[in-house]
Amino acid sequence: MIVMLTPAEQEALGLKNVSSTTKTTEFIPLDEHNNQDNFDNINETTASYSDADSAPEEKEQRKIQIKEDYLNFKKDYLRQKLALLKEQTEALKSIAKEICMNKCKEIVYDTNEEVEPTVEIVNASQLIKLLHVNPEITSRDMEADCLLVFFYARACPFSAKAAPHFNALARAFPDVKMVALDALKYGGTNTVYGIVGVPTLKVFHNGRPYGKFNGTEYNIQSFSKFLNAVTGKHAQSQVRND
C-alpha cells in the first residue's frame, strides 16, 4: 500500500521533497526561432557540399564557352577587317594610278616612210627647247608632249650598261619621244633638272618633271614598268632582256 503524505507531514517528519530530489535531465530545449535557424544552417551546409561538387565542372564549361565566343568574335572581326583592307588597297591603287599617270600626246609618224624609233642624242640647248612649257596646260590630265630623258656619262660603267636597254625601249614604245643627254658634258643642266648622279631616267610632261626611275636594275623590263606606271602606255613590241 502506498501512503501519500502531505507536504506538512513530510516536513514534520524531516523528509525532503521527493520532487526536489528527482534528477533532472541536462537538456536545454531550443525555442522555435533557434530551431528554424539550425535547420536552415543544416540545409545550407548540405547545399554547399552539393555546390562544391558541381561548381568546378560548371566553371570549366563556362570558361570553354567564353573562349569559344571570343574566338568566333575575333574571327568575324578579322574577316571584316581583311575585307575592308582589300577595298582600301584597291581604292588606293586606283588613286595612285590616276595620280602617277600623265596624259601624253602620241607621236604621229609619216605612214609613207618607214621610220624606226630611236633615241636622239641632244645637247643642253636642244633639251631646253624640247622641254618648253605650254602655259595653257595646267594639269597632267591634259594632253601634252611627254619626253623621256636619259642622263648619262660616257665614263660611267652603269650608263654604258643601261644604254642598250634604253635604246631598245625606244623601239618598244614608239609613241613616246626619248632623248639622251651627257650630264657630265653639260653640267649646267644638272641643277636645273635635279640630276645628282648618273644614269638617271626622267619623264617630263609639258616640260615639267613628273617621274623618276628609282630602280636598281637598269634593263628594258624595269624601264618598261616605270614608263607604263607614269604614262599608262604599254609596250608595242615584246620586251626581253637579252
C-alpha positions, 0 to 999 in steps of 0.5 A, spaced: 500 500 500 502 506 498 501 512 503 501 519 500 503 524 505 502 531 505 507 536 504 506 538 512 507 531 514 513 530 510 516 536 513 514 534 520 517 528 519 524 531 516 523 528 509 525 532 503 521 533 497 521 527 493 520 532 487 526 536 489 530 530 489 528 527 482 534 528 477 533 532 472 535 531 465 541 536 462 537 538 456 536 545 454 530 545 449 531 550 443 525 555 442 522 555 435 526 561 432 533 557 434 530 551 431 528 554 424 535 557 424 539 550 425 535 547 420 536 552 415 544 552 417 543 544 416 540 545 409 545 550 407 551 546 409 548 540 405 547 545 399 554 547 399 557 540 399 552 539 393 555 546 390 562 544 391 561 538 387 558 541 381 561 548 381 568 546 378 565 542 372 560 548 371 566 553 371 570 549 366 564 549 361 563 556 362 570 558 361 570 553 354 564 557 352 567 564 353 573 562 349 569 559 344 565 566 343 571 570 343 574 566 338 568 566 333 568 574 335 575 575 333 574 571 327 568 575 324 572 581 326 578 579 322 574 577 316 571 584 316 577 587 317 581 583 311 575 585 307 575 592 308 583 592 307 582 589 300 577 595 298 582 600 301 588 597 297 584 597 291 581 604 292 588 606 293 591 603 287 586 606 283 588 613 286 595 612 285 594 610 278 590 616 276 595 620 280 602 617 277 599 617 270 600 623 265 596 624 259 601 624 253 600 626 246 602 620 241 607 621 236 604 621 229 609 618 224 609 619 216 605 612 214 609 613 207 616 612 210 618 607 214 621 610 220 624 606 226 624 609 233 630 611 236 633 615 241 636 622 239 642 624 242 641 632 244 645 637 247 643 642 253 640 647 248 636 642 244 633 639 251 631 646 253 627 647 247 624 640 247 622 641 254 618 648 253 612 649 257 605 650 254 602 655 259 595 653 257 596 646 260 595 646 267 594 639 269 597 632 267 590 630 265 591 634 259 594 632 253 601 634 252 608 632 249 611 627 254 619 626 253 623 621 256 630 623 258 636 619 259 642 622 263 648 619 262 656 619 262 660 616 257 665 614 263 660 611 267 660 603 267 652 603 269 650 608 263 654 604 258 650 598 261 643 601 261 644 604 254 642 598 250 636 597 254 634 604 253 635 604 246 631 598 245 625 601 249 625 606 244 623 601 239 618 598 244 614 604 245 614 608 239 609 613 241 613 616 246 619 621 244 626 619 248 632 623 248 639 622 251 643 627 254 651 627 257 650 630 264 657 630 265 658 634 258 653 639 260 653 640 267 649 646 267 643 642 266 644 638 272 641 643 277 636 645 273 633 638 272 635 635 279 640 630 276 645 628 282 648 622 279 648 618 273 644 614 269 638 617 271 631 616 267 626 622 267 619 623 264 617 630 263 610 632 261 609 639 258 616 640 260 615 639 267 618 633 271 613 628 273 617 621 274 623 618 276 626 611 275 628 609 282 630 602 280 636 598 281 636 594 275 637 598 269 634 593 263 628 594 258 623 590 263 624 595 269 624 601 264 618 598 261 614 598 268 616 605 270 614 608 263 607 604 263 606 606 271 607 614 269 604 614 262 599 608 262 602 606 255 604 599 254 609 596 250 608 595 242 613 590 241 615 584 246 620 586 251 626 581 253 632 582 256 637 579 252 
